[in-house]
Amino acid sequence: MKLLNNDGYRLITKFEGFSSKPYLCPAKLATIGYGNTYYPNGKKVTLLDTPINEQEAFILFKVIADKYAKQVSKLVTHPINQNQFNALVSLAYNIGMGNFGKSTLLKKVNINANDLSIKDEFLRWNKVNKIPVKGLTNRRQYEADIYFS
């Protein structure tokens, strides 16, 4: 089973950014730390939650990111390298495992992990409520670049 490495953690935290206080993300979900919408015990983040510091946020992030990594590792059946894995976990962390698990991107990875059309599949996940978001477009481009590096 593949695991995130430090480059993978940095990739995700770079785009998620840090917030000590809960806030509503563009998808209108209560979020804290490095893009966490729930805690390791499964409890959802609320806007009334106590602020956390960067160290607490990173510990929380790492626990949740590692759960995503384990799930991505189970879903990917074609051999992939570490950069490809990091990019896929970053995507799954952002769009959710349900969306990732039924994505055309995953299907293509499992057929041929080096299929260049996978880049286009990353770029399809740049919308919130069907509206393209520049930050997500930038993130998807970067993830696709990492995937193919």
N, C-alpha and C positions, 0 to 999 in steps of 0.2 A: 504494500500500500504506500502510495506517495504521500508526502507531507509538505506543507509550505516551508520554505526556507526564509532566511531574513529578507532576501529580495522580494519574496512574495508578501511578507508582512508590510514591508515598506511601500510596495505598489498599492496595496489597499488603503493604508493609512494616509498616503499622499493625497488620494482623491477623496477620501471620506472627510479628512480634516478632523480637528478636535474641538469639542464643545464640552465644557464642564457642566453646563446647565442643559436640562432637557429643552428641546425645540421641535417644531414641526418641520419635517423635511418636505421637499417639493411634492411628494406623494401623500402629504398630510398625515404622516405617521410620527408619533412622539419618538424622538431619537436622542441619544446621549453618547458622550465619549467619541469614539471613532465609528459613527454610523450604526450604533447598536440600537435596535428597536425592541429588544428583549434581553433579559438577564439569563445567566446560565441555568437558573432554576425554571425557566420558561415563562416567568412573569413578564408581561409587557411593560415597557417604559411608559410612564405617564408624565405629563407636564408638571405634576406636583412633586416628582421625585427630588431627592436631595442631590445637590451638585456633587460631582466627583472630581478628583485631581487627575493629572495626566498619567500617573503611575497606576491608579485604580482603573482608569479608562483603558490603558494598554493591557492590563491583566484581563479585564472583561473582554476586550476585543480579541485577544489571543485565544481565549477559551471558545468563543463563538466562531472565530475564523477556523480554528482547528476542527470544529464540528462540520463546517462547510467542506473543508478539505477532505475529511473522511468520506462524506457523501459524494463529492465529486469523484474521488478515487474509485468508489464502487460503481459509479455510473459510466465512467470512461473505460471502455473495453479494448481500445486500440492503444498500443504503446505510444507514449508521448514523453517529451523531455521536460526538464524542470521549468523552463520558461513557459512552455505551453500550459503546464499544470498551474503555475502561478496566475497566468492570465485567465484561465478558466475559473479558478476559485475566486478571483477578483470579480469577474462577471457574475458568478452565482451569488456571491455575497451581496452584490448590489441589486440583482433582479429577483432573488429568492430561489430556493431549490425547486419549487414547483414549476416556475417558468423555465429554469435551466433544464430540468429533467425532461420536459416535453419540447424543447427547442430543436429547430432544424440544425442549429449550430452543433449541438451534441450529436445528433444523428450523423452529420457529416464527419465530425471528429472520429466517430466510431467506425466509419467506413474507410476513411483515409485522412489521417491527422494532418497531412501536408497539402490537402486540397486548398488551393489558393482562394476559392470562393468562401472559405471560412471567414476571411477578412470582412466580406460583405455582411455575413451573418452577425458579427460583432456590432457592426454599424447599424443594424436594424433595432438594437436595444438602446436607442438614444431619446426615447420619448417618455413624457409623463402625461397621462390622460390624452394620448395620441398627439401631443404637441412636442416637436423636437426641442430639446434643451441643450444649449451650447456646451455647458459643462459635461453633460453626458456624452455628447458627440466627441468632445476632446478625450474623455476617459476611454470610450470605446476605441478610438483611433490608437491611443497609447497601448491599450490592452492587445489590440490586434498586432501592433508593431512588436510588442514583447513576445507575443505568441509565435511570430514568424522570425524572431531573432535567434 
